[in-house]
Amino acid sequence: MATKEKLTRAQKAKQLFEAGVRPVQIASHAWEVAGSNGRAYQVQELADGTFQCTCPDALYRSHQGEMCKHAELLLLVREFERIVIAEYADAPMMDVKHDIHLKRDRIVVF
């Protein structure tokens, strides 16, 4: 019987990202993120730049200085958006409004 490899929170966040899960901003420094179990959790960015999440993992591990997969996902999406914006910032087509859809394996611009 093969043992199941334990994934890091960053790897779990990447799985959520690849499945199309995206944080939804609900306030200036707060997002709602769907978990792998279908529940939604709230992630809040604190003034010191750390994150606080309502999921059980974050509540259990926050004192250890570790982030949960929901906070990791938020950081992953921010970095992805930063790269996309930097890549397309000088493109002539950005003078007009476009819809940018982040698909599992590609970026689609309408």
C-alpha beads as a LAMMPS data file, in Angstrom:
LAMMPS data file: protein, C-alpha beads

110 atoms
109 bonds

1 atom types
1 bond types

-500.0 500.0 xlo xhi
-500.0 500.0 ylo yhi
-500.0 500.0 zlo zhi

Masses

1 110.0

Atoms # bond

1 1 1 0.000 0.000 0.000
2 1 1 1.481 3.338 -1.071
3 1 1 1.605 6.166 1.408
4 1 1 0.032 9.444 0.409
5 1 1 2.522 12.312 0.158
6 1 1 1.631 15.192 2.447
7 1 1 1.265 18.454 0.531
8 1 1 2.455 21.790 1.837
9 1 1 -0.032 24.635 2.230
10 1 1 1.547 26.367 -0.776
11 1 1 0.984 23.222 -2.864
12 1 1 -2.614 23.017 -1.663
13 1 1 -3.088 26.686 -2.567
14 1 1 -1.733 25.955 -6.048
15 1 1 -4.238 23.111 -6.399
16 1 1 -7.059 25.488 -5.468
17 1 1 -5.719 28.037 -7.984
18 1 1 -5.541 25.423 -10.742
19 1 1 -9.110 24.376 -9.912
20 1 1 -10.218 27.958 -10.571
21 1 1 -10.711 29.083 -6.975
22 1 1 -10.176 32.833 -6.601
23 1 1 -10.466 35.076 -3.541
24 1 1 -13.442 37.439 -3.656
25 1 1 -12.775 40.808 -2.055
26 1 1 -15.524 41.642 0.440
27 1 1 -13.913 44.683 2.120
28 1 1 -10.777 46.795 1.728
29 1 1 -8.538 44.229 3.451
30 1 1 -10.795 41.179 3.544
31 1 1 -11.523 38.351 1.121
32 1 1 -13.715 35.298 1.031
33 1 1 -12.002 32.133 -0.181
34 1 1 -13.666 28.818 -0.932
35 1 1 -12.061 25.875 0.753
36 1 1 -11.558 22.413 -0.686
37 1 1 -14.472 21.209 1.447
38 1 1 -16.909 23.696 -0.137
39 1 1 -17.034 26.029 2.854
40 1 1 -16.066 29.676 2.484
41 1 1 -13.546 31.256 4.827
42 1 1 -12.678 34.887 5.390
43 1 1 -9.071 36.007 5.055
44 1 1 -8.137 39.395 6.461
45 1 1 -4.885 41.253 5.866
46 1 1 -3.764 42.882 9.095
47 1 1 -1.941 46.213 9.399
48 1 1 1.403 44.439 9.885
49 1 1 0.998 42.602 6.557
50 1 1 0.147 39.233 8.085
51 1 1 -3.050 37.334 7.368
52 1 1 -5.777 35.990 9.574
53 1 1 -8.197 33.327 8.313
54 1 1 -11.293 31.807 9.853
55 1 1 -10.446 28.233 8.794
56 1 1 -9.603 25.637 11.455
57 1 1 -6.037 25.210 10.146
58 1 1 -5.288 28.926 10.554
59 1 1 -6.842 29.024 13.990
60 1 1 -4.711 26.060 15.051
61 1 1 -1.424 27.138 13.443
62 1 1 -1.532 30.945 13.627
63 1 1 0.560 30.962 16.802
64 1 1 3.256 29.021 14.892
65 1 1 3.617 31.794 12.312
66 1 1 2.353 29.616 9.456
67 1 1 -0.230 30.608 6.864
68 1 1 -3.141 28.452 5.818
69 1 1 -3.772 27.502 2.184
70 1 1 -6.414 30.260 1.857
71 1 1 -3.918 33.006 2.740
72 1 1 -1.325 31.290 0.518
73 1 1 -3.878 31.336 -2.325
74 1 1 -4.441 35.056 -1.840
75 1 1 -0.686 35.696 -2.126
76 1 1 -0.454 33.411 -5.171
77 1 1 -3.269 35.267 -6.954
78 1 1 -1.695 38.638 -6.120
79 1 1 1.626 37.542 -7.588
80 1 1 -0.078 36.102 -10.678
81 1 1 -2.006 39.356 -11.216
82 1 1 1.184 41.392 -10.744
83 1 1 2.899 39.361 -13.455
84 1 1 -0.083 39.629 -15.822
85 1 1 -0.349 43.393 -15.319
86 1 1 3.394 43.853 -15.848
87 1 1 3.283 41.701 -18.986
88 1 1 0.367 43.562 -20.561
89 1 1 0.908 47.069 -19.181
90 1 1 2.656 48.346 -22.314
91 1 1 0.503 46.457 -24.801
92 1 1 -1.534 48.780 -27.083
93 1 1 -4.711 46.790 -26.458
94 1 1 -4.732 47.870 -22.798
95 1 1 -5.926 51.351 -23.845
96 1 1 -9.453 49.940 -23.897
97 1 1 -11.276 47.812 -21.356
98 1 1 -10.936 44.043 -21.695
99 1 1 -12.082 41.072 -19.712
100 1 1 -9.183 38.972 -18.510
101 1 1 -10.085 35.417 -17.563
102 1 1 -7.572 33.291 -15.707
103 1 1 -8.032 29.739 -16.928
104 1 1 -6.323 26.671 -15.567
105 1 1 -3.561 26.647 -18.174
106 1 1 -3.869 29.993 -19.952
107 1 1 -4.940 33.621 -19.812
108 1 1 -7.850 34.610 -22.063
109 1 1 -8.335 38.284 -22.970
110 1 1 -11.579 39.498 -24.566

Bonds

1 1 1 2
2 1 2 3
3 1 3 4
4 1 4 5
5 1 5 6
6 1 6 7
7 1 7 8
8 1 8 9
9 1 9 10
10 1 10 11
11 1 11 12
12 1 12 13
13 1 13 14
14 1 14 15
15 1 15 16
16 1 16 17
17 1 17 18
18 1 18 19
19 1 19 20
20 1 20 21
21 1 21 22
22 1 22 23
23 1 23 24
24 1 24 25
25 1 25 26
26 1 26 27
27 1 27 28
28 1 28 29
29 1 29 30
30 1 30 31
31 1 31 32
32 1 32 33
33 1 33 34
34 1 34 35
35 1 35 36
36 1 36 37
37 1 37 38
38 1 38 39
39 1 39 40
40 1 40 41
41 1 41 42
42 1 42 43
43 1 43 44
44 1 44 45
45 1 45 46
46 1 46 47
47 1 47 48
48 1 48 49
49 1 49 50
50 1 50 51
51 1 51 52
52 1 52 53
53 1 53 54
54 1 54 55
55 1 55 56
56 1 56 57
57 1 57 58
58 1 58 59
59 1 59 60
60 1 60 61
61 1 61 62
62 1 62 63
63 1 63 64
64 1 64 65
65 1 65 66
66 1 66 67
67 1 67 68
68 1 68 69
69 1 69 70
70 1 70 71
71 1 71 72
72 1 72 73
73 1 73 74
74 1 74 75
75 1 75 76
76 1 76 77
77 1 77 78
78 1 78 79
79 1 79 80
80 1 80 81
81 1 81 82
82 1 82 83
83 1 83 84
84 1 84 85
85 1 85 86
86 1 86 87
87 1 87 88
88 1 88 89
89 1 89 90
90 1 90 91
91 1 91 92
92 1 92 93
93 1 93 94
94 1 94 95
95 1 95 96
96 1 96 97
97 1 97 98
98 1 98 99
99 1 99 100
100 1 100 101
101 1 101 102
102 1 102 103
103 1 103 104
104 1 104 105
105 1 105 106
106 1 106 107
107 1 107 108
108 1 108 109
109 1 109 110
